Amino acid sequence: MKKIYSLLVAMATTTVMYAQTTITQWNFDGNTNDATTGSGTAEIVGATGTPTFQAGNPSSGRSWRVSGFPAQGSGSGTAGFMFAASTESYTGIMVSADITGTNTGSRYFQMQYTVNGSTWNDVGDVIVIGPTSTSGWTSVNNSIPQEANNNTNFAMRLVSVFDPENNNAFKAIGTTSTYSVGGAIRVDNITISGTRPTLSISDINNEKPSFIKNTFVKNGEIIFGVQAKDVKVYNMYGQVVKKASVKINETLDVSELQKGNYIVTGIVNNIPVFKKILKD
């Protein structure tokens, strides 16, 4: 009951609350390219070497390594690492990553993103690896444009690119080295994050008894006693888990939700209302 009360207080006093959340992350510490937080896929693109796992950032962890990048003078922006994860229900998408490489690897990389799986767009500045310390890591953190919000096809990649001062050639990380296709690159701590609105209606202080007929939901269906727009079901963490618009005596199937307490909000005759329910 304390959680419910706290949530109700927040609903009555806050217009919108946002939670910065890690959507998906890869840290490779298990010697795998499976996501360690959330869900998503990780792939090598364009590079022909066999991926391996080596010391990460920090060195007590692991990272993902590959070589076999394009030959000098060809394939700029085509080879590297790709990570895909749905951003559904999230806005303000951010992507961060750590990257390093051997002396003969490409010094310059570019972060790109896609929202349709085929068109790739540059985001952020060109990433510079080294050259002062090839054992050190370069960290990058970019805000992704709004088109990536609430997108099931979102993906980002880190790809090697030509020297910005010489648009026809790759440049090696080491200051006295020559670029080679055998130069290896490592990435670590790939993190896709975003903000999720936990409450979206201000001044909800009107608990309308007739809003919902069965506040004890035993059969998996909420029965509404009034017509309501913008109906949202919130869990006790303040997250929206169901949305709908309903008519009088219409039901909303919530059978997939876990047992427990929820708060249902809606707009009735242009007035925001709420009702607490208990799902069995």
N, C-alpha and C positions, 0 to 999 in steps of 0.2 A: 504493500500500500504506500510505503514511503516513496518508492520509485514513481508510482502513478501521480502522487501529489506533487513531486518535484517537476515532473513533466508538465503537469497542468499549470503550475506556476510559470514555467518557461513559456508555455503557449500563450498565457495571458499577458506576458510582459515583453515578448520579443517578436519583432517583425519576421526576421529570417535568421536562422543559425546555420553555419556551414562547418562541416568537419573535413579537414584536410586528411585524406586517407590514401594509403598505399593501395593501389588497385592490383598491381602485379609487380613482383620483383624477382630477379634472378641474381643469386650470389655465388652459385656454382660450388658451394662448400661441400656438397655431397658428391662431387665429381660427376655431375650430371647437368645437362642443360634444361632440365625440367624446372618450371617456376617453383621458387621456394616460398613465395607468398602469392595467393590468388591463383589465377589460371591464365595460361597463354602459351604461345609457341615460340621457340627460338631456332633460327636456322642460320647456316652459313650461306652467303650468296656470292657467286662469282669467283671465290677463292677455291683453288683446287687441292690444297693441302689437306691432310687428315687432322681434324680438330683434336686437341688434347686439353688436359686440365693441368695447370701449373699454379705456382704461388700467386696469391691474389693481393687485394688491398683491404685489410692489412695482410701481411705475409703469412699469418697463421691460417688464413683462409685460402680459397682457391679462385682461379680465374679461368676463362675460356680462351684458348689460343689457337690460331690458325696461320698458315703461310700459304704460298702459292697464289700471290696477287698478280694482277695483269702485268704484261711485259712493259718495259719503259716506252712511253709515248702512246700507249693505247689503254682504253678501258677506264678512263677517269669516271668516278662516280658509279661504278658497277659492282665493286667487290667489297665484302665486309661481313657485317653481322646484322641480322634482322630479328626484330622482336614484335610480336603481335598480341594484343589483348583488347577485349571489348571495354569501352568506356561508358557503356550504357548506365544511365542514371547519374553520371558524373559530369561536372563542368570544370573549367579552369585547369585543363590538363597540363601537367608538367612532366618532363622526362629528364632524368639525370643518369650519368654513366661515368665510369672511370676507364681510362684507356692508356695503354703504354705499348712499347714495342722494342724490337732489337735494332741495332745500329743501321742495318740495311733496309729496314721497313720504311713505309711511306710516312713522312713527317706530318702530312696534312690529311685530315679526315673531315667529312661533312655529315652532320645529322640531317636526316630527311624523314618526312612522315607521309602517310597516305590515309585517306578516308574511304577509298574505294578499291584498294588492293592492286591498282595498276598505275595511277598517276602519283608520282613522287615529287614532293616539294621540299626545297631547302628550308631549314629553320636554324636560326642562330648564326653566329660567326663560324668561319672555318676553324676547326680544332687543330691546334698545334701541339704535337707530341715532342717533348724535349726542346732543343737539343742539348741542354746543359746537363741533363742526367737521364740516361736511357733506362736507369733502374727505377726512376720515379714515375708517378702516375699523374696524368692530366685529368682533372675532373671537369665535367660540363653539366650545366643545368639550364634547360630551355623551356620557356612557356610555349605551348602549342596553340595556334590560332583556334578561334571558336568553332570552326567547322569540325574539329575533332571531338567536341562535346557530344556525349550521349550517342556514340558511334560504335556499332558492333564490328565494323571493319577496320578499326584503327590499327596501325602498325607504324613502327619507326625503324630506321636502320642507320648504321654508322658505316660509311663507305670511304675508301681511299680516293683522294682527288689530286689533280695536278697542283704543282706549286703555283700559288696565286700570282707570283711575279714571273712565271714562265708557264704559260697556259698549255704547253705541249709536252710537259715532262713531270714525272714524279720527283720528289726530292727526298733524300734519305734522312733518317732521324739523326744519325751521327754526323757531326760537323765535318769530319774527314772521311766519311763513308760514301760509297756509291750505292744507289738504289738497286735492289735485287728482288726478283720474284720470290726468292727464298726468305726474304725478311719476314719475321713473324710479328703478329699483333695480338695483344691480350686485352680483353674487356672484363669488367667486374662491376658488381653493384648496379646493374641495370634496373632502374625504378621508374615505373609509370604511376603517377599519382593524380589525384583530382579532388575537388570539393563536392560534397553531397549535401543538399539542403535537408536538414533534419526536421525543420518546421517551416511551413510556408504561409501560414495565415496568422495575422496579428490580432490581438485583442479577442481571442477566443475565450470568452468568459460566460457563454450562454449554453448551459447544459440543457438541451431540449429533450424532455421525457419522451415525446412522441416520435423523435427522430428515428429511433430503432426500437422495434417491438420486442425483440428477444436479446436482451443484453447478456444472457447466458446462452452461448451458441453451442448447442449440443450436436446438431446434425450437419455442421460444416457450412451452413448458409445463414447470412445475416438478412433479416427481414426488415425492410424500411417502411415506416408508417407515414412518410411524407415524400414528396418529390424533392430531390436534392441534386445540385450540381457539384462538380469538382470534389467528389467524395474521395477521401484518402484514409487508408488504414495505416496507423503508425504502431510499430513495436515499442517496447520499453526502452530502446536505445534511441528513440526519436527518428527512426528510419522509416520511410514510406515503403510499405510492402505490398500495397494493392491500391489501384485507382479505379474509379468508375463514375458514372452519372446514373441516377436511379429514379424510378417513378414510384408512386404509392403502391405498397404491397409487393414491390419487386424485390428479388433476392440477389445477394452477391455471394458467390461461391468462394469460401476461404478455407476449403478443406485441406489445401496444401500447406497451410500455416501451422506452426507448432502450437501445442497447447499453451495457454497462458493469457496474460492481460494485454489488451490492445486499446488504443483510442481511435475512434472513428470521427473524422471531421467532414464537414460539408457546408454548402451554401444553400440556405432555405429562405426563399423570399428576400434574397440579397443580404441576408444576415448570416455570418459565420456561426456555426453551432458545433457541438461535439457531444459524444457519448462514450462512456467507458463500456467495454465488453470483456467477457471472459470466455475464451474458446476452450471447449473441453476436448 
